[in-house]
Amino acid sequence: MSPNQKQPFSPLTEEQLQLDPSLPSAAQAYLNTLSPSGKRTQATALNNLAYIFSDGTINSAEKFPWHHLRYEHTSQLSNQMVDIGYAKATVNKHLVALRRVLEEAYRLGLYQEHNDYYRAAGVKSLRHETILRGRTLEHQELRSLLEACLADAHNTPLSARDAALVTLMYVTGIRRQEVVDLNLSDFIVKENKLRILGKGSKQREVFLSEDAISTLDSWLTHRGRRLGPLFTRVTKGGKVKLERLSAQAVYYVLKTRQKQAGLEAFTPHDLRRTTITDMLAADVDVLTVSAIAGHNSSDTTRRYDRRSEESKRQAVERLRSPLPELKSDEEKQP
């Protein structure tokens, strides 16, 4: 094989794929450390990896013997995934799941030789650059969104809930699943704070603005003070039910209000992008913004900053184009 030729991908053999049912599950141990939304995402990634490493014979992470993976298997995974059509960013997300599940296998004592684990888990992420996705909302768009919520006179409990939901999501930069998981007990009234359970079951506390407190109080006059989910279902007739909203329901709420306000489409995560960008634009230091957003690294926070996009737009507008002069010359011609 020539030096520039890629090594062929090596899935596990039929013998290596045999799993002792009496052994603890590395996949389950890893997934148990995640939030509900993270668990769903990473379970899918692990299932994909089990399928690839078994050459299509196993599609369940629970049935795959992760501790049988060695460097000769994992070192060629990135090339294999790219070859079959995975984007580099998606490959890197799968590599995170791979490293973590191998770490759990090691912690559970399933690797007899620690060097086998270190070598197998030592795969590096692919280098790639991506164009920023999503968008940020202008101040007037946020205002129009709230106006659409408050203008719903036919269902005042629904109006109050949606206004509180939008305001709180913007003020705190909270993730969609995080806002779904909020309980009334997470609203610390005396300190005007919100306790948020984030990724990896990590808790953080975020202060609320007067606007957020005001809209929450309005919503709670309809919801009541019974313990349970903070944001609940409201029927078309205006009856409040103590049933937790789903992540899909939050998406639907924002989509409905976006259409009512006549705004360009945006996602729930775009509200989070807007919060982070606006805080950085207000000269809040990146470490504080990172803590509010629940990021493990300030580098992650910087990737949300859309001010550079506006700077690039303004730079183009400052260029003097010869096109107007050409048009003027054409108009002068008889």
C-alpha positions in Angstrom: 0.0 0.0 0.0 1.4 3.4 -1.0 1.9 6.1 1.7 -0.9 8.2 0.3 -3.4 5.4 0.0 -6.1 5.2 2.7 -6.3 2.1 4.9 -9.5 0.2 4.4 -12.1 0.5 7.1 -12.2 -2.5 9.5 -15.6 -3.3 11.1 -15.6 -5.8 14.0 -15.6 -9.5 13.0 -18.5 -11.8 13.7 -16.7 -13.2 16.7 -15.9 -9.8 18.1 -19.5 -8.7 17.8 -20.6 -11.3 20.4 -21.8 -9.6 23.5 -21.9 -11.1 27.0 -25.4 -10.2 28.3 -24.1 -10.3 31.9 -21.8 -7.4 31.3 -22.9 -3.8 32.2 -23.9 -1.6 29.3 -21.4 1.1 28.4 -24.0 2.8 26.1 -26.6 3.0 28.9 -24.1 4.2 31.4 -23.1 7.1 29.0 -26.7 8.0 28.1 -27.7 8.1 31.8 -25.4 11.1 32.2 -27.3 13.2 29.7 -30.4 15.4 29.7 -33.5 14.1 27.9 -32.7 16.0 24.7 -29.0 15.1 24.8 -29.9 11.4 25.4 -32.1 11.3 22.3 -29.4 12.9 20.1 -26.5 10.8 21.4 -28.6 7.5 21.3 -29.1 8.1 17.6 -25.4 8.7 17.2 -24.4 5.6 19.0 -26.9 3.5 17.0 -25.4 4.9 13.8 -21.9 4.0 15.1 -23.0 0.5 16.1 -24.4 0.0 12.6 -21.1 1.2 10.9 -18.8 -0.8 13.2 -20.8 -4.0 12.8 -21.0 -3.6 9.0 -24.8 -3.3 9.2 -25.6 -6.2 11.4 -26.3 -4.3 14.6 -28.3 -1.1 14.8 -28.7 -0.8 18.6 -26.1 0.7 20.8 -27.3 -1.5 23.7 -26.4 -4.6 21.8 -23.0 -3.5 20.6 -19.7 -4.6 22.4 -18.0 -1.2 22.6 -15.1 -2.6 24.6 -14.0 -4.7 21.6 -13.2 -1.6 19.6 -9.5 -1.0 19.0 -7.4 1.6 17.3 -7.5 -0.2 14.0 -11.3 0.2 14.0 -11.7 3.8 15.3 -8.8 5.3 13.4 -10.6 4.9 10.1 -14.0 5.8 11.2 -13.9 9.5 10.1 -12.8 8.6 6.6 -15.5 5.9 6.4 -18.2 8.3 7.5 -17.1 11.0 5.1 -17.0 8.5 2.3 -20.6 7.4 2.8 -21.8 10.9 2.9 -21.6 12.3 6.4 -20.7 16.0 6.8 -17.5 16.7 8.8 -19.5 18.5 11.5 -21.7 15.5 11.9 -18.7 13.1 12.0 -17.3 15.2 14.9 -20.5 14.9 16.8 -20.4 11.1 16.4 -16.7 11.1 17.6 -17.8 12.8 20.8 -20.3 10.1 21.4 -17.7 7.4 20.6 -15.1 8.9 23.0 -17.7 9.1 25.8 -19.0 5.6 25.4 -15.5 4.2 25.3 -14.7 6.1 28.5 -17.7 4.6 30.2 -16.6 1.1 29.0 -13.2 1.8 30.5 -14.7 3.0 33.8 -16.9 -0.1 34.0 -13.7 -2.2 33.8 -14.7 -3.7 30.4 -11.3 -3.0 28.9 -8.7 -5.5 30.2 -5.8 -3.4 28.9 -5.9 0.4 29.5 -3.7 1.0 26.5 -6.4 -0.5 24.2 -8.9 2.0 25.5 -6.5 5.0 25.2 -5.6 4.2 21.7 -9.1 3.5 20.6 -10.5 6.7 22.2 -7.6 8.8 20.9 -9.3 9.6 17.6 -9.1 13.3 16.7 -11.9 15.4 15.3 -11.8 16.6 11.7 -10.9 20.2 11.0 -13.6 22.1 9.2 -15.1 25.5 8.8 -18.8 26.1 8.5 -21.0 29.1 7.6 -23.0 30.3 10.6 -26.5 28.9 10.5 -29.7 30.6 11.7 -30.2 34.3 12.3 -30.7 36.9 15.0 -33.8 39.0 15.5 -33.9 42.7 15.4 -35.3 44.7 18.3 -38.4 45.6 16.3 -39.0 42.0 15.4 -39.0 41.0 19.1 -41.4 43.8 19.8 -43.7 42.7 17.0 -43.5 39.1 18.3 -44.7 40.2 21.8 -47.4 42.4 20.3 -48.7 39.4 18.5 -48.9 37.5 21.8 -50.5 40.3 23.7 -53.0 41.1 21.0 -54.7 37.7 21.4 -57.8 39.0 23.2 -59.8 35.8 22.5 -57.6 33.7 24.9 -56.0 35.7 27.6 -54.3 32.8 29.4 -52.7 31.7 26.1 -51.7 35.3 25.4 -50.1 35.6 28.9 -48.3 32.3 28.6 -46.9 33.0 25.2 -45.7 36.5 26.1 -44.0 35.1 29.2 -42.4 32.3 27.2 -41.0 34.6 24.5 -39.7 37.2 27.0 -38.1 34.6 29.3 -36.4 32.8 26.3 -35.0 36.1 25.1 -33.9 37.4 28.5 -32.2 34.2 29.6 -31.0 32.7 26.3 -32.5 29.4 27.5 -32.5 26.4 25.3 -35.9 25.0 24.1 -35.6 21.8 26.1 -34.4 23.7 29.1 -37.5 25.9 29.1 -39.7 22.8 28.7 -38.1 21.2 31.8 -38.7 24.3 34.0 -40.9 23.8 37.1 -42.6 26.5 39.1 -40.1 25.7 42.0 -37.3 26.8 39.7 -38.6 30.4 39.8 -36.9 31.8 42.8 -39.2 34.8 43.5 -37.3 36.4 46.4 -34.1 36.7 44.3 -35.7 37.2 40.9 -33.8 34.2 39.6 -34.4 31.2 37.5 -32.8 27.8 38.2 -32.1 26.0 34.9 -31.2 22.4 34.4 -28.9 22.3 31.4 -26.9 19.8 29.3 -25.2 17.1 31.2 -27.6 17.7 34.2 -25.6 20.9 35.1 -27.6 23.5 36.9 -27.2 27.3 36.6 -29.0 30.3 37.9 -29.9 33.3 35.8 -31.3 36.6 37.0 -34.5 37.8 35.4 -35.2 41.3 34.2 -38.2 43.4 35.4 -39.9 42.6 32.0 -39.5 38.9 32.5 -40.8 39.1 36.1 -43.8 41.1 34.9 -44.8 38.7 32.1 -44.2 35.7 34.4 -46.5 37.1 37.1 -49.2 37.8 34.5 -49.0 34.2 33.3 -49.0 32.8 36.9 -52.3 34.6 37.7 -53.8 32.3 35.1 -51.7 29.2 35.8 -51.9 29.4 39.6 -49.2 28.5 42.1 -49.6 24.7 42.2 -46.3 22.9 41.9 -45.5 21.4 38.5 -44.2 22.5 35.2 -43.8 26.3 34.8 -45.2 26.4 31.2 -48.3 24.3 30.7 -50.9 23.6 28.1 -53.8 26.0 27.5 -56.9 24.8 25.6 -58.5 26.8 22.8 -61.2 27.7 25.2 -58.6 29.3 27.6 -58.5 26.5 30.2 -55.1 26.0 31.8 -54.1 22.4 32.2 -51.2 21.4 34.5 -49.5 19.4 31.7 -46.0 20.2 30.6 -45.4 21.6 27.2 -43.3 19.6 24.8 -40.3 20.9 22.9 -42.4 20.6 19.7 -45.1 22.7 21.3 -42.6 25.5 22.0 -41.7 25.4 18.3 -45.3 25.6 17.3 -46.0 28.6 19.7 -43.1 30.6 18.2 -44.1 29.6 14.6 -47.7 30.7 15.2 -46.7 34.0 16.7 -44.1 34.6 14.0 -46.7 34.2 11.3 -49.2 36.5 13.2 -46.5 39.2 13.5 -45.6 38.9 9.8 -42.0 38.1 10.5 -39.4 36.2 8.5 -39.1 32.6 9.8 -36.8 31.9 12.7 -36.2 28.9 15.0 -36.3 28.8 18.8 -32.5 28.6 18.8 -32.4 31.9 16.9 -33.8 33.5 20.1 -30.8 32.1 21.9 -28.5 33.5 19.2 -30.1 36.9 19.5 -29.7 36.9 23.3 -26.0 36.1 23.2 -25.3 38.5 20.3 -27.1 41.3 22.1 -25.3 40.7 25.3 -21.9 40.8 23.6 -22.9 43.9 21.7 -23.8 45.5 25.0 -20.2 44.9 26.1 -21.1 42.1 28.6 -17.9 40.1 29.0 -17.8 36.8 27.2 -17.3 34.8 30.4 -20.4 36.2 32.0 -22.4 35.5 28.8 -21.0 32.0 28.7 -22.2 31.4 32.2 -25.7 32.7 31.5 -25.9 30.6 28.3 -24.7 27.5 30.0 -21.7 27.0 27.8 -18.7 25.0 29.0 -16.3 27.1 26.9 -16.3 30.8 26.0 -15.2 29.6 22.5 -18.7 28.2 22.0 -20.2 31.5 23.1 -18.1 33.4 20.6 -19.4 31.2 17.7 -22.9 32.6 18.5 -21.8 36.2 18.0 -23.4 37.6 14.9 -21.9 41.1 15.1 -19.1 40.1 12.6 -21.9 39.3 10.1 -23.2 42.9 10.4 -19.7 44.3 10.1 -19.2 42.3 6.8 -22.5 43.7 5.5 -21.5 47.3 6.3 -18.1 46.8 4.7 -19.7 45.8 1.4 -22.0 48.8 1.6 -19.0 51.1 1.9 -17.6 50.0 -1.4 -18.1 52.4 -4.2 -19.6 50.5 -7.1 -19.1 51.9 -10.7 -22.5 50.6 -11.7 -24.4 53.8 -10.8 -22.0 55.8 -13.0 -22.5 53.4 -15.9 -26.2 53.7 -15.6 -25.9 57.5 -15.5 -23.8 57.5 -18.7 -26.4 55.3 -20.4 -29.2 57.7 -19.5 -27.2 60.6 -20.9 -26.8 59.0 -24.3 -29.3 60.1 -26.9 
